[in-house]
Amino acid sequence: MKLLGRLFALLLFLFLIPAFAEFKEIISEGTYNMGDGETPTVAESRALLQAKRAAVE
């Protein structure tokens, strides 16, 4: 009987939780000025980090 109750609760949560989800698309920009000795990969990751910060704010 416990197993049946747990199974019912699990199925209930699996079907109800996605029903309240909402998708939002956020577009943001980030810039970074490369200095001497930095690679483009580092500059790109720092610009991406700045864009993520701006999107959260």
C-alpha distance matrix in Angstrom:
0.0 3.8 5.4 5.2 6.4 8.8 9.9 10.7 12.5 14.4 15.5 16.6 18.7 20.1 21.5 22.7 24.4 27.0 27.8 29.7 31.6 35.3 37.9 41.3 44.3 46.6 50.0 51.9 55.0 55.8 59.2 60.5 64.1 64.3 66.6 68.6 66.7 63.4 61.8 60.7 57.1 57.2 58.8 56.2 53.2 54.9 55.5 51.9 50.8 53.2 51.9 48.3 49.5 51.3 48.3 46.1 48.8
3.8 0.0 3.8 5.4 5.1 6.2 8.6 9.9 10.6 12.3 14.3 15.3 16.7 18.4 20.2 21.1 22.4 25.2 26.3 27.9 29.6 33.3 35.8 39.1 42.0 44.2 47.5 49.2 52.3 53.0 56.3 57.4 61.0 61.3 63.4 65.4 63.5 60.2 58.8 57.8 54.2 54.1 55.7 53.2 50.2 51.8 52.6 49.0 47.8 50.2 49.0 45.3 46.4 48.4 45.5 43.2 45.8
5.4 3.8 0.0 3.8 5.4 5.1 6.1 8.6 9.9 10.5 12.2 14.1 15.4 16.4 18.4 20.0 21.1 23.5 25.0 26.8 28.2 31.9 34.2 37.6 40.3 42.6 45.8 47.6 50.6 51.3 54.6 55.7 59.3 59.4 61.6 63.6 61.6 58.3 56.7 55.6 52.0 52.1 53.8 51.2 48.3 50.0 50.8 47.2 46.2 48.7 47.4 43.8 45.2 47.2 44.2 42.1 45.0
5.2 5.4 3.8 0.0 3.8 5.5 5.1 6.1 8.7 9.9 10.6 12.2 14.4 15.3 16.7 18.3 20.1 22.3 23.3 25.4 27.1 30.8 33.3 36.8 39.6 42.1 45.4 47.5 50.6 51.6 55.0 56.4 60.0 60.3 62.7 64.8 62.9 59.5 57.8 56.5 53.0 53.2 54.7 51.9 49.2 50.9 51.4 47.7 46.9 49.3 47.7 44.2 45.6 47.3 44.2 42.2 45.0
6.4 5.1 5.4 3.8 0.0 3.8 5.4 5.1 6.2 8.6 9.9 10.5 12.4 14.3 15.6 16.4 18.2 20.9 21.7 23.3 25.3 29.1 31.7 35.1 38.2 40.4 43.9 45.8 49.0 50.0 53.5 54.9 58.5 59.0 61.4 63.6 61.9 58.5 56.9 55.6 52.2 52.2 53.5 50.9 48.0 49.5 50.0 46.4 45.3 47.5 46.1 42.5 43.6 45.3 42.3 40.1 42.7
8.8 6.2 5.1 5.5 3.8 0.0 3.8 5.4 5.1 6.1 8.6 9.7 10.6 12.2 14.4 15.4 16.4 19.1 20.4 22.0 23.5 27.3 29.7 33.0 35.9 38.0 41.4 43.2 46.2 47.1 50.5 51.7 55.4 55.7 58.0 60.1 58.4 55.0 53.4 52.2 48.7 48.7 50.2 47.6 44.7 46.2 46.8 43.2 42.1 44.5 43.1 39.5 40.7 42.6 39.6 37.4 40.2
9.9 8.6 6.1 5.1 5.4 3.8 0.0 3.8 5.5 5.1 6.2 8.5 10.0 10.5 12.4 14.3 15.6 17.7 19.1 21.2 22.5 26.2 28.5 32.0 34.8 37.2 40.5 42.5 45.6 46.6 50.0 51.4 55.0 55.4 57.8 59.9 58.1 54.6 52.9 51.5 48.0 48.3 49.7 46.9 44.2 46.0 46.4 42.7 41.9 44.4 42.7 39.3 40.8 42.5 39.4 37.5 40.4
10.7 9.9 8.6 6.1 5.1 5.4 3.8 0.0 3.8 5.5 5.2 6.1 8.7 9.9 10.8 12.2 14.3 16.5 17.2 19.4 21.2 24.9 27.5 31.0 34.1 36.6 40.0 42.2 45.5 46.7 50.2 51.9 55.6 56.1 58.7 61.0 59.4 55.8 54.2 52.6 49.2 49.5 50.6 47.7 45.1 46.7 46.9 43.2 42.5 44.6 42.8 39.4 40.8 42.3 39.0 37.1 39.9
12.5 10.6 9.9 8.7 6.2 5.1 5.5 3.8 0.0 3.8 5.5 5.0 6.3 8.6 10.1 10.5 12.0 14.9 15.8 17.3 19.1 22.9 25.6 28.9 32.0 34.3 37.8 39.8 43.0 44.1 47.7 49.2 52.9 53.6 56.0 58.4 56.9 53.4 51.9 50.4 47.0 47.0 48.1 45.4 42.7 44.1 44.3 40.7 39.7 41.8 40.2 36.7 37.9 39.4 36.3 34.1 36.8
14.4 12.3 10.5 9.9 8.6 6.1 5.1 5.5 3.8 0.0 3.8 5.4 5.3 6.2 8.7 10.1 10.8 13.1 14.8 16.5 17.7 21.5 23.8 27.2 30.0 32.3 35.7 37.6 40.8 41.8 45.3 46.7 50.4 50.9 53.4 55.6 54.0 50.5 48.8 47.4 43.9 44.1 45.3 42.6 39.8 41.5 41.8 38.1 37.3 39.5 37.9 34.4 35.9 37.5 34.4 32.4 35.3
15.5 14.3 12.2 10.6 9.9 8.6 6.2 5.2 5.5 3.8 0.0 3.8 5.5 5.0 6.3 8.6 10.3 11.9 13.1 15.5 16.9 20.5 22.8 26.4 29.3 32.0 35.3 37.6 40.8 42.2 45.7 47.4 51.1 51.7 54.3 56.6 55.1 51.5 49.7 48.0 44.7 45.1 46.1 43.1 40.7 42.4 42.4 38.7 38.2 40.3 38.4 35.1 36.7 38.1 34.7 33.1 36.0
16.6 15.3 14.1 12.2 10.5 9.7 8.5 6.1 5.0 5.4 3.8 0.0 3.8 5.5 5.4 6.1 8.5 10.8 11.2 13.3 15.4 19.0 21.8 25.3 28.4 31.0 34.5 36.8 40.2 41.7 45.3 47.1 50.9 51.7 54.4 56.9 55.6 52.0 50.3 48.5 45.3 45.5 46.3 43.4 40.9 42.4 42.2 38.6 37.9 39.8 37.8 34.5 35.9 37.0 33.7 31.9 34.6
18.7 16.7 15.4 14.4 12.4 10.6 10.0 8.7 6.3 5.3 5.5 3.8 0.0 3.8 5.5 5.2 5.8 8.7 10.0 11.4 12.9 16.7 19.4 22.7 25.8 28.1 31.6 33.7 37.0 38.3 41.9 43.7 47.4 48.2 50.9 53.4 52.1 48.4 46.9 45.2 42.0 42.0 42.9 40.0 37.5 38.8 38.8 35.2 34.4 36.3 34.4 31.0 32.3 33.6 30.4 28.5 31.2
20.1 18.4 16.4 15.3 14.3 12.2 10.5 9.9 8.6 6.2 5.0 5.5 3.8 0.0 3.8 5.8 6.0 7.2 9.3 11.5 12.2 15.8 18.0 21.5 24.3 26.9 30.3 32.5 35.8 37.1 40.7 42.5 46.2 46.9 49.6 52.0 50.6 47.0 45.2 43.3 40.1 40.5 41.4 38.3 35.9 37.6 37.5 33.8 33.3 35.4 33.4 30.1 31.8 33.1 29.7 28.2 31.2
21.5 20.2 18.4 16.7 15.6 14.4 12.4 10.8 10.1 8.7 6.3 5.4 5.5 3.8 0.0 3.8 5.9 6.4 7.0 10.0 11.4 14.8 17.3 20.9 23.9 26.8 30.2 32.8 36.2 37.9 41.5 43.6 47.3 48.2 51.1 53.6 52.4 48.7 46.9 44.8 41.8 42.2 42.8 39.7 37.5 39.1 38.6 35.0 34.7 36.5 34.2 31.1 32.9 33.7 30.2 28.9 31.7
22.7 21.1 20.0 18.3 16.4 15.4 14.3 12.2 10.5 10.1 8.6 6.1 5.2 5.8 3.8 0.0 3.8 5.7 5.3 7.3 9.6 13.1 16.2 19.6 22.9 25.5 29.1 31.5 35.1 36.8 40.5 42.7 46.4 47.6 50.4 53.1 52.1 48.4 46.8 44.8 41.8 42.0 42.4 39.4 37.1 38.4 37.9 34.3 33.8 35.3 33.0 29.9 31.3 32.0 28.5 27.0 29.6
24.4 22.4 21.1 20.1 18.2 16.4 15.6 14.3 12.0 10.8 10.3 8.5 5.8 6.0 5.9 3.8 0.0 3.8 5.4 5.9 7.2 10.9 13.7 17.0 20.2 22.6 26.2 28.4 31.9 33.4 37.1 39.1 42.9 44.0 46.8 49.5 48.5 44.8 43.3 41.3 38.3 38.4 38.8 35.9 33.5 34.7 34.3 30.7 30.1 31.7 29.6 26.3 27.7 28.7 25.2 23.6 26.3
27.0 25.2 23.5 22.3 20.9 19.1 17.7 16.5 14.9 13.1 11.9 10.8 8.7 7.2 6.4 5.7 3.8 0.0 3.8 5.4 5.2 8.7 11.0 14.6 17.6 20.4 23.9 26.4 29.8 31.6 35.3 37.5 41.3 42.4 45.3 48.0 47.1 43.3 41.6 39.4 36.5 36.9 37.1 34.0 32.0 33.4 32.7 29.0 28.9 30.4 28.0 25.0 26.8 27.5 23.9 22.7 25.6
27.8 26.3 25.0 23.3 21.7 20.4 19.1 17.2 15.8 14.8 13.1 11.2 10.0 9.3 7.0 5.3 5.4 3.8 0.0 3.8 5.7 8.6 11.6 15.1 18.4 21.3 24.8 27.5 31.2 33.3 37.0 39.4 43.2 44.6 47.6 50.4 49.7 45.9 44.3 41.9 39.2 39.5 39.5 36.4 34.5 35.7 34.7 31.2 31.1 32.3 29.7 26.9 28.5 28.7 25.1 24.0 26.6
29.7 27.9 26.8 25.4 23.3 22.0 21.2 19.4 17.3 16.5 15.5 13.3 11.4 11.5 10.0 7.3 5.9 5.4 3.8 0.0 3.8 6.5 10.1 13.1 16.7 19.1 22.8 25.3 29.0 31.0 34.8 37.2 41.0 42.6 45.5 48.5 47.9 44.2 42.8 40.5 37.9 37.9 37.7 34.8 32.8 33.7 32.7 29.3 28.9 29.8 27.3 24.5 25.7 25.9 22.4 21.1 23.3
31.6 29.6 28.2 27.1 25.3 23.5 22.5 21.2 19.1 17.7 16.9 15.4 12.9 12.2 11.4 9.6 7.2 5.2 5.7 3.8 0.0 3.8 6.8 10.0 13.4 15.9 19.5 22.1 25.7 27.7 31.4 33.8 37.6 39.1 42.1 45.0 44.4 40.6 39.1 36.8 34.2 34.3 34.2 31.1 29.2 30.2 29.2 25.8 25.5 26.6 24.0 21.2 22.8 23.0 19.4 18.4 21.0
35.3 33.3 31.9 30.8 29.1 27.3 26.2 24.9 22.9 21.5 20.5 19.0 16.7 15.8 14.8 13.1 10.9 8.7 8.6 6.5 3.8 0.0 3.8 6.6 10.2 12.8 16.4 19.2 22.9 25.2 29.0 31.7 35.4 37.1 40.3 43.3 42.9 39.1 37.7 35.1 32.8 33.0 32.4 29.4 27.8 28.7 27.2 23.9 24.0 24.7 21.8 19.4 21.0 20.7 17.0 16.5 18.9
37.9 35.8 34.2 33.3 31.7 29.7 28.5 27.5 25.6 23.8 22.8 21.8 19.4 18.0 17.3 16.2 13.7 11.0 11.6 10.1 6.8 3.8 0.0 3.8 6.8 9.8 13.2 16.2 19.8 22.2 25.9 28.7 32.4 34.0 37.2 40.2 39.9 36.1 34.5 31.7 29.5 30.0 29.3 26.1 24.8 25.8 24.2 20.9 21.4 22.1 18.9 16.8 18.9 18.5 14.7 14.9 17.6
41.3 39.1 37.6 36.8 35.1 33.0 32.0 31.0 28.9 27.2 26.4 25.3 22.7 21.5 20.9 19.6 17.0 14.6 15.1 13.1 10.0 6.6 3.8 0.0 3.8 6.4 9.9 12.8 16.5 19.2 22.9 25.9 29.6 31.4 34.7 37.9 37.8 34.1 32.7 29.8 27.9 28.2 27.1 24.1 23.0 23.6 21.7 18.7 19.2 19.4 16.1 14.4 16.3 15.4 11.6 12.3 14.7
44.3 42.0 40.3 39.6 38.2 35.9 34.8 34.1 32.0 30.0 29.3 28.4 25.8 24.3 23.9 22.9 20.2 17.6 18.4 16.7 13.4 10.2 6.8 3.8 0.0 3.8 6.6 9.9 13.5 16.3 20.0 23.0 26.6 28.5 31.9 35.0 35.1 31.3 29.8 26.8 25.1 25.6 24.3 21.1 20.5 21.2 18.9 16.1 17.2 17.3 13.7 12.6 15.0 13.8 10.2 12.0 14.4
46.6 44.2 42.6 42.1 40.4 38.0 37.2 36.6 34.3 32.3 32.0 31.0 28.1 26.9 26.8 25.5 22.6 20.4 21.3 19.1 15.9 12.8 9.8 6.4 3.8 0.0 3.8 6.5 10.2 13.0 16.7 19.9 23.5 25.6 28.9 32.2 32.5 28.8 27.6 24.7 23.3 23.4 21.8 18.9 18.3 18.5 16.0 13.5 14.5 14.0 10.4 9.7 11.8 10.1 6.7 9.1 11.2
50.0 47.5 45.8 45.4 43.9 41.4 40.5 40.0 37.8 35.7 35.3 34.5 31.6 30.3 30.2 29.1 26.2 23.9 24.8 22.8 19.5 16.4 13.2 9.9 6.6 3.8 0.0 3.8 7.1 10.4 13.8 17.2 20.6 22.8 26.3 29.5 30.1 26.5 25.3 22.1 21.2 21.4 19.4 16.6 16.7 16.8 13.8 11.8 13.5 12.5 8.8 9.5 11.8 9.6 7.2 10.6 12.2
51.9 49.2 47.6 47.5 45.8 43.2 42.5 42.2 39.8 37.6 37.6 36.8 33.7 32.5 32.8 31.5 28.4 26.4 27.5 25.3 22.1 19.2 16.2 12.8 9.9 6.5 3.8 0.0 3.8 6.9 10.4 13.8 17.3 19.6 23.0 26.4 27.1 23.6 22.8 19.8 19.1 18.9 16.6 14.2 14.4 13.8 10.7 9.4 10.8 9.2 5.5 7.3 9.1 6.6 5.6 9.4 10.4
55.0 52.3 50.6 50.6 49.0 46.2 45.6 45.5 43.0 40.8 40.8 40.2 37.0 35.8 36.2 35.1 31.9 29.8 31.2 29.0 25.7 22.9 19.8 16.5 13.5 10.2 7.1 3.8 0.0 3.8 6.8 10.4 13.7 16.2 19.6 23.0 24.0 20.6 19.9 17.0 16.8 16.5 13.7 11.8 12.6 11.7 8.1 8.0 9.9 7.8 4.9 8.3 9.7 7.6 8.3 11.8 12.4
55.8 53.0 51.3 51.6 50.0 47.1 46.6 46.7 44.1 41.8 42.2 41.7 38.3 37.1 37.9 36.8 33.4 31.6 33.3 31.0 27.7 25.2 22.2 19.2 16.3 13.0 10.4 6.9 3.8 0.0 3.8 6.9 10.5 12.9 16.2 19.6 20.6 17.2 16.9 14.3 14.3 13.4 10.5 9.2 9.9 8.3 4.8 6.0 7.5 5.0 4.1 7.8 8.8 7.7 9.5 12.4 12.9
59.2 56.3 54.6 55.0 53.5 50.5 50.0 50.2 47.7 45.3 45.7 45.3 41.9 40.7 41.5 40.5 37.1 35.3 37.0 34.8 31.4 29.0 25.9 22.9 20.0 16.7 13.8 10.4 6.8 3.8 0.0 3.8 6.9 9.6 12.9 16.4 17.8 14.7 14.9 12.5 13.3 12.2 8.8 8.6 10.2 8.1 4.9 8.0 9.4 7.0 7.6 11.2 11.6 10.8 13.2 15.8 15.9
60.5 57.4 55.7 56.4 54.9 51.7 51.4 51.9 49.2 46.7 47.4 47.1 43.7 42.5 43.6 42.7 39.1 37.5 39.4 37.2 33.8 31.7 28.7 25.9 23.0 19.9 17.2 13.8 10.4 6.9 3.8 0.0 3.8 6.2 9.3 12.9 14.3 11.3 12.1 10.4 11.5 9.8 6.3 7.7 9.2 6.6 5.1 8.9 9.7 8.1 10.0 13.0 13.1 13.2 15.8 17.9 18.1
64.1 61.0 59.3 60.0 58.5 55.4 55.0 55.6 52.9 50.4 51.1 50.9 47.4 46.2 47.3 46.4 42.9 41.3 43.2 41.0 37.6 35.4 32.4 29.6 26.6 23.5 20.6 17.3 13.7 10.5 6.9 3.8 0.0 3.8 6.4 10.0 12.2 10.0 11.4 10.3 12.5 10.8 7.4 9.9 11.9 9.5 8.7 12.5 13.3 11.8 13.8 16.8 16.8 16.7 19.5 21.6 21.5
64.3 61.3 59.4 60.3 59.0 55.7 55.4 56.1 53.6 50.9 51.7 51.7 48.2 46.9 48.2 47.6 44.0 42.4 44.6 42.6 39.1 37.1 34.0 31.4 28.5 25.6 22.8 19.6 16.2 12.9 9.6 6.2 3.8 0.0 3.8 6.8 8.6 6.4 8.0 7.7 10.3 8.6 5.9 9.2 11.3 9.6 9.9 13.3 14.3 13.7 15.8 18.4 18.7 19.3 21.8 23.7 24.1
66.6 63.4 61.6 62.7 61.4 58.0 57.8 58.7 56.0 53.4 54.3 54.4 50.9 49.6 51.1 50.4 46.8 45.3 47.6 45.5 42.1 40.3 37.2 34.7 31.9 28.9 26.3 23.0 19.6 16.2 12.9 9.3 6.4 3.8 0.0 3.8 6.3 5.9 8.8 10.0 12.4 10.3 8.7 12.4 13.9 12.1 13.1 16.5 16.8 16.3 18.9 21.2 21.2 22.0 24.7 26.3 26.5
68.6 65.4 63.6 64.8 63.6 60.1 59.9 61.0 58.4 55.6 56.6 56.9 53.4 52.0 53.6 53.1 49.5 48.0 50.4 48.5 45.0 43.3 40.2 37.9 35.0 32.2 29.5 26.4 23.0 19.6 16.4 12.9 10.0 6.8 3.8 0.0 3.8 5.6 8.7 10.8 13.4 11.7 11.0 14.6 16.1 14.9 16.2 19.4 19.8 19.7 22.2 24.5 24.6 25.6 28.2 29.7 30.1
66.7 63.5 61.6 62.9 61.9 58.4 58.1 59.4 56.9 54.0 55.1 55.6 52.1 50.6 52.4 52.1 48.5 47.1 49.7 47.9 44.4 42.9 39.9 37.8 35.1 32.5 30.1 27.1 24.0 20.6 17.8 14.3 12.2 8.6 6.3 3.8 0.0 3.8 6.7 9.9 11.7 10.2 10.8 14.1 15.2 14.6 16.6 19.2 19.6 20.2 22.7 24.5 24.9 26.3 28.7 30.0 30.7
63.4 60.2 58.3 59.5 58.5 55.0 54.6 55.8 53.4 50.5 51.5 52.0 48.4 47.0 48.7 48.4 44.8 43.3 45.9 44.2 40.6 39.1 36.1 34.1 31.3 28.8 26.5 23.6 20.6 17.2 14.7 11.3 10.0 6.4 5.9 5.6 3.8 0.0 3.8 6.7 8.2 6.5 7.0 10.4 11.4 11.0 13.0 15.4 16.0 16.8 19.1 20.8 21.5 23.0 25.1 26.5 27.5
61.8 58.8 56.7 57.8 56.9 53.4 52.9 54.2 51.9 48.8 49.7 50.3 46.9 45.2 46.9 46.8 43.3 41.6 44.3 42.8 39.1 37.7 34.5 32.7 29.8 27.6 25.3 22.8 19.9 16.9 14.9 12.1 11.4 8.0 8.8 8.7 6.7 3.8 0.0 3.8 5.3 5.4 6.5 8.7 10.2 11.0 12.6 14.4 15.7 17.0 18.7 20.3 21.6 23.1 24.7 26.3 27.7
60.7 57.8 55.6 56.5 55.6 52.2 51.5 52.6 50.4 47.4 48.0 48.5 45.2 43.3 44.8 44.8 41.3 39.4 41.9 40.5 36.8 35.1 31.7 29.8 26.8 24.7 22.1 19.8 17.0 14.3 12.5 10.4 10.3 7.7 10.0 10.8 9.9 6.7 3.8 0.0 3.8 5.5 5.0 6.0 8.6 9.9 10.4 12.1 14.1 15.3 16.3 18.2 20.0 21.0 22.4 24.4 25.9
57.1 54.2 52.0 53.0 52.2 48.7 48.0 49.2 47.0 43.9 44.7 45.3 42.0 40.1 41.8 41.8 38.3 36.5 39.2 37.9 34.2 32.8 29.5 27.9 25.1 23.3 21.2 19.1 16.8 14.3 13.3 11.5 12.5 10.3 12.4 13.4 11.7 8.2 5.3 3.8 0.0 3.8 5.5 5.1 6.2 8.7 9.9 10.5 12.3 14.4 15.3 16.5 18.5 20.1 21.0 22.7 24.6
57.2 54.1 52.1 53.2 52.2 48.7 48.3 49.5 47.0 44.1 45.1 45.5 42.0 40.5 42.2 42.0 38.4 36.9 39.5 37.9 34.3 33.0 30.0 28.2 25.6 23.4 21.4 18.9 16.5 13.4 12.2 9.8 10.8 8.6 10.3 11.7 10.2 6.5 5.4 5.5 3.8 0.0 3.8 5.4 5.2 6.2 8.6 9.9 10.6 12.5 14.3 15.4 16.7 18.6 20.1 21.3 22.9
58.8 55.7 53.8 54.7 53.5 50.2 49.7 50.6 48.1 45.3 46.1 46.3 42.9 41.4 42.8 42.4 38.8 37.1 39.5 37.7 34.2 32.4 29.3 27.1 24.3 21.8 19.4 16.6 13.7 10.5 8.8 6.3 7.4 5.9 8.7 11.0 10.8 7.0 6.5 5.0 5.5 3.8 0.0 3.8 5.5 5.2 6.2 8.6 9.9 10.7 12.4 14.3 15.5 16.7 18.4 20.2 21.4
56.2 53.2 51.2 51.9 50.9 47.6 46.9 47.7 45.4 42.6 43.1 43.4 40.0 38.3 39.7 39.4 35.9 34.0 36.4 34.8 31.1 29.4 26.1 24.1 21.1 18.9 16.6 14.2 11.8 9.2 8.6 7.7 9.9 9.2 12.4 14.6 14.1 10.4 8.7 6.0 5.1 5.4 3.8 0.0 3.8 5.5 5.1 6.1 8.6 9.9 10.5 12.3 14.3 15.4 16.4 18.5 20.1
53.2 50.2 48.3 49.2 48.0 44.7 44.2 45.1 42.7 39.8 40.7 40.9 37.5 35.9 37.5 37.1 33.5 32.0 34.5 32.8 29.2 27.8 24.8 23.0 20.5 18.3 16.7 14.4 12.6 9.9 10.2 9.2 11.9 11.3 13.9 16.1 15.2 11.4 10.2 8.6 6.2 5.2 5.5 3.8 0.0 3.8 5.5 5.0 6.2 8.7 9.8 10.5 12.4 14.3 15.3 16.6 18.6
54.9 51.8 50.0 50.9 49.5 46.2 46.0 46.7 44.1 41.5 42.4 42.4 38.8 37.6 39.1 38.4 34.7 33.4 35.7 33.7 30.2 28.7 25.8 23.6 21.2 18.5 16.8 13.8 11.7 8.3 8.1 6.6 9.5 9.6 12.1 14.9 14.6 11.0 11.0 9.9 8.7 6.2 5.2 5.5 3.8 0.0 3.8 5.3 5.0 6.3 8.7 9.8 10.6 12.5 14.3 15.5 16.8
55.5 52.6 50.8 51.4 50.0 46.8 46.4 46.9 44.3 41.8 42.4 42.2 38.8 37.5 38.6 37.9 34.3 32.7 34.7 32.7 29.2 27.2 24.2 21.7 18.9 16.0 13.8 10.7 8.1 4.8 4.9 5.1 8.7 9.9 13.1 16.2 16.6 13.0 12.6 10.4 9.9 8.6 6.2 5.1 5.5 3.8 0.0 3.8 5.4 5.1 6.2 8.7 9.9 10.6 12.4 14.4 15.5
51.9 49.0 47.2 47.7 46.4 43.2 42.7 43.2 40.7 38.1 38.7 38.6 35.2 33.8 35.0 34.3 30.7 29.0 31.2 29.3 25.8 23.9 20.9 18.7 16.1 13.5 11.8 9.4 8.0 6.0 8.0 8.9 12.5 13.3 16.5 19.4 19.2 15.4 14.4 12.1 10.5 9.9 8.6 6.1 5.0 5.3 3.8 0.0 3.8 5.4 5.0 6.2 8.7 9.9 10.5 12.4 14.4
50.8 47.8 46.2 46.9 45.3 42.1 41.9 42.5 39.7 37.3 38.2 37.9 34.4 33.3 34.7 33.8 30.1 28.9 31.1 28.9 25.5 24.0 21.4 19.2 17.2 14.5 13.5 10.8 9.9 7.5 9.4 9.7 13.3 14.3 16.8 19.8 19.6 16.0 15.7 14.1 12.3 10.6 9.9 8.6 6.2 5.0 5.4 3.8 0.0 3.8 5.4 5.1 6.3 8.7 9.9 10.8 12.5
53.2 50.2 48.7 49.3 47.5 44.5 44.4 44.6 41.8 39.5 40.3 39.8 36.3 35.4 36.5 35.3 31.7 30.4 32.3 29.8 26.6 24.7 22.1 19.4 17.3 14.0 12.5 9.2 7.8 5.0 7.0 8.1 11.8 13.7 16.3 19.7 20.2 16.8 17.0 15.3 14.4 12.5 10.7 9.9 8.7 6.3 5.1 5.4 3.8 0.0 3.8 5.4 5.1 6.2 8.7 10.0 10.7
51.9 49.0 47.4 47.7 46.1 43.1 42.7 42.8 40.2 37.9 38.4 37.8 34.4 33.4 34.2 33.0 29.6 28.0 29.7 27.3 24.0 21.8 18.9 16.1 13.7 10.4 8.8 5.5 4.9 4.1 7.6 10.0 13.8 15.8 18.9 22.2 22.7 19.1 18.7 16.3 15.3 14.3 12.4 10.5 9.8 8.7 6.2 5.0 5.4 3.8 0.0 3.8 5.4 5.1 6.2 8.7 10.0
48.3 45.3 43.8 44.2 42.5 39.5 39.3 39.4 36.7 34.4 35.1 34.5 31.0 30.1 31.1 29.9 26.3 25.0 26.9 24.5 21.2 19.4 16.8 14.4 12.6 9.7 9.5 7.3 8.3 7.8 11.2 13.0 16.8 18.4 21.2 24.5 24.5 20.8 20.3 18.2 16.5 15.4 14.3 12.3 10.5 9.8 8.7 6.2 5.1 5.4 3.8 0.0 3.8 5.4 5.1 6.3 8.7
49.5 46.4 45.2 45.6 43.6 40.7 40.8 40.8 37.9 35.9 36.7 35.9 32.3 31.8 32.9 31.3 27.7 26.8 28.5 25.7 22.8 21.0 18.9 16.3 15.0 11.8 11.8 9.1 9.7 8.8 11.6 13.1 16.8 18.7 21.2 24.6 24.9 21.5 21.6 20.0 18.5 16.7 15.5 14.3 12.4 10.6 9.9 8.7 6.3 5.1 5.4 3.8 0.0 3.8 5.4 5.2 6.3
51.3 48.4 47.2 47.3 45.3 42.6 42.5 42.3 39.4 37.5 38.1 37.0 33.6 33.1 33.7 32.0 28.7 27.5 28.7 25.9 23.0 20.7 18.5 15.4 13.8 10.1 9.6 6.6 7.6 7.7 10.8 13.2 16.7 19.3 22.0 25.6 26.3 23.0 23.1 21.0 20.1 18.6 16.7 15.4 14.3 12.5 10.6 9.9 8.7 6.2 5.1 5.4 3.8 0.0 3.8 5.5 5.2
48.3 45.5 44.2 44.2 42.3 39.6 39.4 39.0 36.3 34.4 34.7 33.7 30.4 29.7 30.2 28.5 25.2 23.9 25.1 22.4 19.4 17.0 14.7 11.6 10.2 6.7 7.2 5.6 8.3 9.5 13.2 15.8 19.5 21.8 24.7 28.2 28.7 25.1 24.7 22.4 21.0 20.1 18.4 16.4 15.3 14.3 12.4 10.5 9.9 8.7 6.2 5.1 5.4 3.8 0.0 3.8 5.5
46.1 43.2 42.1 42.2 40.1 37.4 37.5 37.1 34.1 32.4 33.1 31.9 28.5 28.2 28.9 27.0 23.6 22.7 24.0 21.1 18.4 16.5 14.9 12.3 12.0 9.1 10.6 9.4 11.8 12.4 15.8 17.9 21.6 23.7 26.3 29.7 30.0 26.5 26.3 24.4 22.7 21.3 20.2 18.5 16.6 15.5 14.4 12.4 10.8 10.0 8.7 6.3 5.2 5.5 3.8 0.0 3.8
48.8 45.8 45.0 45.0 42.7 40.2 40.4 39.9 36.8 35.3 36.0 34.6 31.2 31.2 31.7 29.6 26.3 25.6 26.6 23.3 21.0 18.9 17.6 14.7 14.4 11.2 12.2 10.4 12.4 12.9 15.9 18.1 21.5 24.1 26.5 30.1 30.7 27.5 27.7 25.9 24.6 22.9 21.4 20.1 18.6 16.8 15.5 14.4 12.5 10.7 10.0 8.7 6.3 5.2 5.5 3.8 0.0
